[in-house]
Amino acid sequence: MTKYRKLSHSVYHCNYHVVFTPKYRYRILEGKVKEIVE
């Protein structure tokens, strides 16, 4: 699959950036979940 997607009148490229912001400061992500997220 190519980097850019094409429609009849346009070409586009989408990227996603997810930011996880917990409400409280204690550690929520531990163990394997922490490794996957990093």
N, C-alpha and C positions, 0 to 999 in steps of 0.2 A: 504494500500500500504506500502511496506517495505521501509526502509531507503536507502537501496542499490539496484541498478539496475543490472541485470545480463544479459549478452549476452553469446553466445556460448563459447567464449574464454576469457572473462573478466568480472570483477565486478567493478562498479564505483558508486560514490556518488558525486553529483554536488550541490554546494551552490552558491547563487548569492548575491552580495553586491553592492548596487547602491549608488553612491555619487553624490549629486546635487551641482554643483558649478556655481553660477550665475556670469555673466561677470562683473556686477557692484555691489556695496556693499549695495544699498538701498534694503528695504524689499520687496520681491516678494511674498513670501508665507504668507498669512494672513488668519485668521478665521479658517474655517473647514479644509481647505487644510493643514494648519500648524499642526493642531491636528492629522490628518491622517498620515502625514509624520513622526511625532515624535513617 
